């Protein structure tokens, strides 16, 4: 099942979110408009704003504030992409040139800052202190996750727990906040809010683990990015950690050297070690465990097409190929 099929129950809501995005991303500064429009039009699954909508709709919300909050989440995500690509020196995302490759690092950083501040202007319009608390905490933790990932680069001694902490902060936190916001806007009780937040956290974790798997198992045309980017940056992701912990001394040494030095020179040898040790299978199994916990978190929601879509998203996160 495709993402469009999964999100069919909220198709009208997603169109409303797109309208909010077009309005909120307008600027009289031409370069800001160009960069922001390029990023938003470059595609993407829009899973984070979808989580806001699905969570709110699953709880029977009838208003329009969830459109604003979904747009805020997408704007925050977009701003992190701009900054990420500068930090990672990426040149390709979703099959297109990155904004920094087209417009330069300075423009990407500054427009990313504009998007962050515009996100907070938009959330203030909802006039809910709880919403602002959740998003302020989320953006701060995401920034911490970015720094943690930077510190972990080229470090072959990173543990699985270290790796998961980065994921929880850098990626899963915005998934968690998105699902929580849907519960807040629907005025859910504390237990339901926490369950939806847990759903988002586990879904985001599974999603990122599979992203890291695809860096060694897919192809550029499918993923829309260069394979081996993580290795080139010296990122010790779960497949590499598995090899270093469970492979032979020779296999572990190959991966350790590649992590320490970065680059793609050892990509073939690293890929052979990953395949020989079953590292991708092990990583996918870990992702399945996270997806299972995500599904369990929303079992008590009332039956609806929106609940079904949430459950299908947890399955999609693991089986996707891009």
C-alpha positions in Angstrom: 0.0 0.0 0.0 1.3 3.5 -1.0 1.5 6.5 1.3 -1.3 8.1 -0.7 -3.5 5.1 -0.1 -2.7 5.1 3.6 -3.5 8.7 4.0 -6.7 8.7 1.9 -8.9 9.2 4.9 -7.3 12.6 5.6 -6.9 13.7 1.9 -9.1 16.7 2.4 -7.3 17.7 5.6 -3.9 17.4 3.9 -5.1 19.8 1.1 -6.1 22.2 3.9 -2.6 21.9 5.4 -1.0 22.6 2.0 -3.1 25.8 1.8 -1.9 26.8 5.3 1.7 26.1 4.3 1.5 28.2 1.1 0.1 31.1 3.2 2.6 30.8 6.1 5.7 30.4 3.9 5.1 33.6 2.0 7.7 36.2 2.3 8.4 39.5 0.5 12.1 38.4 0.5 12.5 36.7 -2.9 15.3 34.3 -1.8 13.2 33.0 1.2 10.3 32.3 -1.1 12.5 30.5 -3.6 14.2 28.2 -1.1 11.1 27.5 1.0 9.0 26.7 -2.1 11.7 24.5 -3.5 11.9 22.4 -0.4 8.2 22.1 0.1 7.6 21.2 -3.6 10.4 18.6 -3.6 8.1 15.9 -2.3 8.2 13.9 0.8 5.8 11.7 2.6 4.4 14.3 4.9 4.0 11.7 7.7 4.6 14.1 10.5 1.7 16.5 9.7 -0.4 13.4 8.8 0.1 12.2 12.4 -1.4 15.4 13.8 -4.4 15.0 11.6 -4.9 11.2 12.1 -4.6 11.5 15.9 -7.0 14.4 16.1 -9.5 12.7 13.7 -9.2 9.4 15.5 -10.4 11.2 18.6 -13.4 12.8 16.9 -12.0 16.4 16.6 -14.2 18.6 14.4 -12.3 22.0 14.4 -9.6 23.4 12.1 -6.7 24.1 14.5 -5.2 20.7 13.6 -4.5 22.1 10.1 -2.4 24.9 11.6 -0.6 22.5 13.9 0.1 20.0 11.1 1.6 22.9 9.1 3.7 23.9 12.1 5.1 20.4 12.3 5.9 20.3 8.6 7.6 23.8 8.7 9.8 22.6 11.6 10.7 19.5 9.8 11.5 21.4 6.7 13.8 23.8 8.6 15.7 20.8 10.1 16.2 19.4 6.6 17.8 22.6 5.5 20.2 22.6 8.4 20.8 18.9 8.2 21.9 19.0 4.6 24.4 21.8 5.4 25.8 19.9 8.3 26.0 16.6 6.4 27.2 18.3 3.2 24.5 16.4 1.3 23.9 17.0 -2.4 20.8 14.9 -3.0 17.5 14.5 -1.3 14.3 12.9 -2.6 15.9 12.6 -6.0 16.6 16.3 -6.3 19.5 18.6 -5.5 19.5 19.8 -1.9 18.8 23.5 -1.3 22.4 24.0 -0.2 23.6 22.5 -3.4 21.5 25.0 -5.4 21.4 28.1 -3.3 24.5 27.7 -1.1 25.0 27.0 2.6 24.5 30.5 3.8 21.0 30.8 2.2 20.0 27.3 3.5 21.0 28.1 7.1 19.3 31.5 7.1 16.1 30.3 5.4 16.1 27.4 7.9 16.1 30.0 10.7 13.3 31.9 9.0 11.2 28.7 8.9 11.9 28.0 12.6 10.6 31.4 13.6 7.7 31.3 11.2 6.7 27.9 12.8 6.5 29.6 16.2 4.5 32.5 14.8 2.0 30.0 13.4 1.7 28.0 16.6 1.0 31.2 18.6 -2.1 31.7 16.5 -3.6 28.5 18.1 -3.4 30.3 21.4 -2.8 27.2 23.5 0.1 27.2 26.1 0.2 23.4 26.2 0.8 23.3 22.4 3.6 25.8 22.7 5.2 23.9 25.5 5.2 20.7 23.5 6.7 22.3 20.4 9.2 24.3 22.3 10.4 21.1 24.1 10.5 19.2 20.8 12.5 21.7 18.9 15.0 22.0 21.7 15.4 18.2 22.0 15.8 17.9 18.2 18.6 20.4 18.3 20.3 18.3 21.1 19.9 15.2 18.9 21.7 17.0 16.0 24.6 17.8 18.3 24.7 14.2 19.7 24.8 12.8 16.2 27.7 15.2 15.3 29.6 14.0 18.4 29.0 10.3 17.5 30.3 10.6 14.0 33.6 8.8 13.4 33.2 7.0 16.8 33.1 3.2 16.3 32.6 2.6 20.1 29.0 3.9 20.0 26.5 1.4 21.6 23.0 0.5 20.4 21.7 2.6 23.3 23.7 5.6 22.1 22.4 5.2 18.6 18.8 4.9 19.8 19.2 8.0 21.9 20.1 10.1 18.9 17.1 8.7 17.0 14.7 9.4 19.8 16.0 13.0 20.0 16.7 13.8 16.4 13.9 12.0 14.5 11.3 10.4 16.8 10.8 13.5 18.9 8.9 15.3 16.1 6.8 12.2 15.4 6.0 12.0 19.1 5.1 15.7 19.3 2.9 15.5 16.2 0.8 12.6 17.5 0.6 14.3 21.0 -0.6 17.6 19.4 -3.4 15.7 17.7 -4.5 14.4 21.1 -4.1 17.9 22.7 -6.2 19.7 20.1 -8.9 17.0 20.5 -8.8 17.6 24.3 -8.0 13.9 25.0 -7.4 12.7 28.6 -3.8 12.4 29.8 -3.6 8.6 29.3 -4.8 8.9 25.7 -2.4 11.7 25.0 0.5 9.7 26.3 -0.5 6.7 24.3 -0.5 8.7 21.1 2.8 10.3 22.0 4.2 6.8 22.6 2.9 5.7 19.2 4.7 8.6 17.5 7.9 7.9 19.3 8.0 4.2 18.4 6.9 5.0 14.8 9.6 7.6 14.4 12.2 5.2 15.8 11.2 2.4 13.4 11.1 4.9 10.5 14.7 6.1 11.1 16.1 2.6 11.6 14.7 1.6 8.2 16.1 4.7 6.7 19.5 3.6 8.0 18.9 0.1 6.6 18.0 1.5 3.2 21.4 3.3 3.0 22.9 -0.2 2.5 20.1 -2.1 0.8 18.2 0.1 -1.7 19.2 2.0 -4.8 19.6 5.7 -5.5 16.6 5.9 -7.9 14.3 4.5 -5.2 15.6 6.3 -2.1 16.3 9.6 -3.9 19.7 10.0 -2.2 23.2 8.7 -2.7 23.8 5.2 -1.1 26.6 5.1 1.4 26.0 8.7 2.6 25.9 7.6 6.2 29.2 5.8 5.8 30.8 8.7 4.0 29.9 10.9 7.0 31.2 8.3 9.5 27.8 7.7 11.1 27.8 4.5 13.1 24.2 3.4 12.4 22.6 0.1 13.6 23.8 -2.1 10.7 27.4 -1.0 11.3 27.1 -1.4 15.1 25.8 -5.0 14.5 28.8 -5.9 12.5 31.2 -4.5 15.0 29.5 -6.3 17.9 28.6 -9.7 16.2 31.0 -10.0 13.2 34.4 -11.6 13.0 37.4 -9.7 14.1 38.3 -9.0 10.5 34.7 -7.8 9.6 34.6 -5.6 12.7 38.0 -4.1 11.8 36.8 -3.2 8.3 33.7 -1.4 9.7 35.6 0.3 12.5 38.2 1.7 10.1 35.4 2.9 7.7 33.6 4.7 10.5 36.8 6.3 11.8 37.9 7.5 8.4 34.6 8.3 6.7 34.3 8.4 2.9 33.2 5.7 0.5 36.5 4.0 -0.2 35.6 1.0 1.9 31.9 0.8 0.9 32.1 -2.5 -0.9 34.0 -4.2 2.0 31.6 -2.8 4.5 28.6 -3.9 2.5 30.0 -7.4 2.3 30.5 -7.5 6.0 26.9 -6.2 6.6 25.5 -8.9 4.3 27.6 -11.7 5.7 26.6 -10.9 9.4 22.9 -10.5 8.8 23.1 -6.9 10.0 20.2 -5.7 7.8 18.0 -8.5 9.0 18.8 -7.8 12.6 18.2 -4.0 12.1 14.8 -4.7 10.4 13.8 -6.9 13.3 14.6 -4.1 15.7 12.4 -1.8 13.6 9.6 -4.4 13.7 9.8 -4.4 17.5 9.4 -0.6 17.5 6.5 -0.8 15.0 4.8 -3.4 17.1 5.0 -1.2 20.2 3.6 1.7 18.2 0.6 -0.4 17.3 0.1 -1.6 20.8 0.0 2.0 22.0 -3.2 2.8 20.1 -5.2 -0.4 20.5 -7.6 1.3 22.9 -8.6 4.0 20.4 -12.2 3.7 19.2 -12.6 1.9 15.9 -12.3 4.2 12.9 -10.6 4.5 9.5 -8.2 6.9 11.2 -7.1 4.3 13.8 -6.7 1.8 10.9 -4.5 4.3 9.1 -2.3 4.7 12.2 -1.9 1.0 12.5 -1.1 0.7 8.8 1.5 3.4 9.1 3.3 1.4 11.7 3.5 -1.5 9.3 4.5 0.7 6.4 7.4 2.2 8.3 9.1 -1.2 8.3 8.2 -2.7 4.9 8.8 0.5 2.8 11.7 0.7 0.3 12.1 4.4 0.2 
